[in-house]
Amino acid sequence: MLDLATYFGLFFAAFGAATILPMQSEPVLVGLLLAGKFSTLLLLLVASIGNTLGSVLNWFLGRGIKRFRDRKWFPVSDKALDRSTRWYQRYGKWSLLLSWMPVFGDGLTVIAGVLREPLLTFTILVFVAKAGRYLVLALVTLQIFG
């Protein structure tokens, strides 16, 4: 039962870290890898799926965010939103391979929703990016400390 709770904890840490919440999943993953009690492959899969689904939430937020653009409480200026939109239009869907980057990646996934990137394309590219980041992190962690 404890193992299942551990994997759920990693999932939710990874999910939250992909959203606009100020969370990090990397320390959780590294700690679990160093504990040596859990399947490395399963940890990578759980973290990657959780982080990808958090980005899918951002995509959905992006789909509906433009209608609130003129509200006083809207957290992004027109200038910043326009600049992000132009950047995404310039580099296209392949820029989603940078969705693993802190702060920048979260905004990128929201903009992909604003610009209505197809969900399947979005999900595949984001999963590749997120899984790649976690794989590199695991390899470095296990090489140095394992």
N, C-alpha and C positions, 0 to 999 in steps of 0.2 A: 504494500500500500504506500509505503514511503517513497518507493521508486516512482510510482505513478504521480504522486504529489510533486516530486522533484521535476519531472518532465513537464507537468502543467505549469509549475512555477517558471521554468525556462521559457515555455511557450508565451506566457503572459508578459514576461519581461521583454522578450523579443517583439511581441505584438506592440506593446506600449512604446518601445524605443523607436518603432517605425512611424509612430504618429507624431503629432506636434507636442506631445507630453515630454517633459524633460526627464527622460529615462535612458538608461544604458543597459544593453544586454551582454556586452562583451565580458565584463567582470564576472557575470553569472556563469557564462559558458566556460570561461577559463577556470573558475573555481571548481566547476563540476568535472572538467577534464582532469584537473590536477588531483581531484579526489580519487580518481582511478576506479570508481565503483560502477560506472555507467558506460554503456555502449557509446563509443565515439561517433559511430555512424548514426545512431538514433539521436544523440544530442545535436548533431549537425542538421539532421532532417527536421527535428522539432523546432530548432531555432530558425532555420530557413523558412519553414512554413509559417511560423508565427510572425516573423518579420515581414514576409511577403503579404500576409493577410492584413497586417497593420498598414502597409502601403496601399492595399486595395481600399481600405477605409478612407485613406487620404484621397484616392482617385474619386470615390463617391462624393466626398466633401467638395472636391474640385468641380464635380458635375453641377452642383447646386450653388456654388459660392458667388458666381457672378451676379445673381439677382440681388445680393445684399451689398453690392459694391458701393452704392450711394448712401449707405447708412453711416451714421456718425461713429458707431462703435466698430466698424469694419477694420480689422487689424492691419490691413495692407493698403498702402497708398495706391492711387491710380497709376502713378508713375512707376512704382515698383512692380505692380501687376503687369503693366504694359511691357516693361523691360523684360520680365520673366517670360512673357508670352512670345515676344520677338526672339528671345534666345532659344526657346524650345522649337519655335517654327524654323529657325535657322539650322539647328542640329538634328531635329527630328526625333523619332522614336529611339534611335540608337543611343541618345543621350541618357536613356533610362538605365543603361549599363553603369551609370555613375550614381544610381539611386542609393548605393551603399554608403555614400559619403555623409558624414554628420552634417546636420542642419540643411545644407544645400540639397541633399537627396530627398529630404522630406518635402521641401518646396517643389522640387522637380516632379514628385508624384502627384502633388495637388494640381500643378499646372497641366500635367498630362490629362487629368480629369476635366479641367476647364476646357481644354482643346479637344476633348472627346476622343482621345486615343482609344482604339478598340480594346476592350477589357482583356481579351485573350492575349493579344500581342503584348499589352502592358504587363500582364501577369507573368508571362514567360520570360520577358526581358528582366523584369525586377527579380524574379526567382533566381535567374542565372547570376545576377549581380550580388544578391544577398547571400546565396549559397557559396559563391566564390569567395566573398569576404570571410565568411565563417570558416571555410575550408583553409584558407591561408592562415587565419588566426589559430586554428587548431594545429596545423602543421608546425607553425613557429613555436607555439606553446609546448607541444610534445617534443619538439626537437631540442628546445632549450632546457625544459624542466623534466621531461619524461625520460 
